[in-house]
Structures are given as structure tokens and as C-alpha cells.
């Protein structure tokens, strides 16, 4: 028999932010998943994989930043795109 201890896991109350994250349909995750791929994330091509990764990423931002989660998501996505653009421009200049 295992002597592992069980810890209680309590979900936070379902609020508007969590509804927005958890209710995101898979087709609404494709563009975000593509940007995360540009940033180095390894995401399989199935819509379900994209959805799971994007929702997980958003939940991690929510757990860290609370109601300000989308500001941080948007900032990270913009930073990825700006970095990719700068890298492409450097490559063009070489």
C-alpha cells in the first residue's frame, strides 16, 4: 500500500476571467498557438493540442497575475512577434 499523502485541491470560483479562458473554443486558439510556436513552444498540429496548450498557458498567466492575465498574455505575444521580426530583419541585413 502507498503511504502517499493527499493534498486538497480546490478550484477557484468560476468568474468572468476563468469563463473567458476555459470557454475558449479550439478555433480561437490557432493564432495564439502559432505565435507561441514562433516563440519556441512545441505544440502538435491538432486543434485539440493547440487549445489545450493555449488554455494552459492562459491559466498559468491567470494564476500568476489574476485579473491582469490578458495584459500579460498580450504582452508576451507581442514580444514574441517583435523578436521574430527583429531576427528576420537581421537575417535580411546579413
C-alpha positions as CSV (number, residue, x, y, z in Angstrom):
1,X,0.0,0.0,0.0
2,X,1.1,3.5,-0.8
3,X,1.8,5.9,2.0
4,X,1.5,9.0,-0.2
5,X,-0.2,11.9,1.4
6,X,-3.1,13.5,-0.4
7,X,-3.4,17.3,-0.6
8,X,-6.6,19.0,-1.1
9,X,-7.0,20.7,-4.4
10,X,-9.6,23.5,-4.5
11,X,-10.6,25.2,-7.7
12,X,-11.1,28.9,-7.6
13,X,-14.6,30.2,-8.1
14,X,-15.7,30.4,-11.7
15,X,-15.5,34.1,-12.6
16,X,-15.6,36.0,-15.9
17,X,-11.9,35.7,-16.4
18,X,-12.0,31.9,-16.0
19,X,-15.0,31.6,-18.2
20,X,-13.1,33.5,-20.9
21,X,-10.1,31.2,-20.6
22,X,-11.8,27.9,-20.1
23,X,-14.6,28.6,-22.6
24,X,-12.2,29.4,-25.4
25,X,-13.1,27.3,-28.5
26,X,-10.4,25.4,-30.2
27,X,-10.6,27.5,-33.4
28,X,-10.0,30.7,-31.4
29,X,-6.7,29.2,-30.1
30,X,-5.0,28.6,-33.5
31,X,-3.5,32.1,-34.0
32,X,-2.2,32.2,-30.4
33,X,-0.7,28.7,-30.7
34,X,1.1,29.8,-33.9
35,X,2.7,32.8,-32.1
36,X,3.6,30.5,-29.2
37,X,5.3,28.2,-31.7
38,X,7.2,31.1,-33.1
39,X,8.4,31.7,-29.5
40,X,9.6,28.1,-29.3
41,X,6.7,26.2,-27.9
42,X,6.4,22.6,-29.1
43,X,2.7,22.3,-29.9
44,X,1.3,19.5,-32.0
45,X,-0.8,20.5,-35.0
46,X,-4.2,19.1,-33.9
47,X,-6.7,21.7,-32.9
48,X,-7.2,19.9,-29.5
49,X,-3.5,20.2,-28.8
50,X,-3.4,23.9,-29.7
51,X,-6.5,24.5,-27.5
52,X,-5.1,22.6,-24.5
53,X,-1.7,24.4,-24.7
54,X,-3.2,27.9,-25.1
55,X,-5.7,27.4,-22.3
56,X,-2.9,26.0,-20.1
57,X,-0.7,29.0,-20.9
58,X,-3.6,31.4,-20.2
59,X,-4.4,29.7,-16.9
60,X,-0.7,30.0,-15.9
61,X,-0.9,33.7,-16.5
62,X,-4.2,33.9,-14.6
63,X,-2.7,32.0,-11.6
64,X,0.2,34.5,-11.5
65,X,-1.4,37.8,-12.4
66,X,-5.1,37.4,-11.6
67,X,-7.5,39.7,-13.4
68,X,-4.5,41.2,-15.3
69,X,-3.8,37.9,-17.0
70,X,-4.8,39.1,-20.5
71,X,-2.5,42.1,-20.3
72,X,0.4,39.8,-19.6
73,X,-0.6,37.3,-22.4
74,X,-0.9,40.1,-24.9
75,X,2.5,41.5,-23.9
76,X,4.2,38.1,-24.2
77,X,2.6,37.5,-27.6
78,X,3.7,41.0,-28.8
79,X,7.2,40.4,-27.5
80,X,7.5,37.1,-29.4
81,X,6.3,38.7,-32.6
82,X,8.7,41.7,-32.2
83,X,11.6,39.4,-31.5
84,X,10.8,37.3,-34.6
85,X,10.5,40.4,-36.7
86,X,13.9,41.7,-35.4
87,X,15.5,38.4,-36.1
88,X,14.1,38.3,-39.6
89,X,15.3,41.9,-40.3
90,X,18.8,41.0,-39.0
91,X,18.8,38.0,-41.3
92,X,17.8,40.1,-44.3
93,X,20.6,42.6,-43.5
94,X,23.3,39.9,-43.4
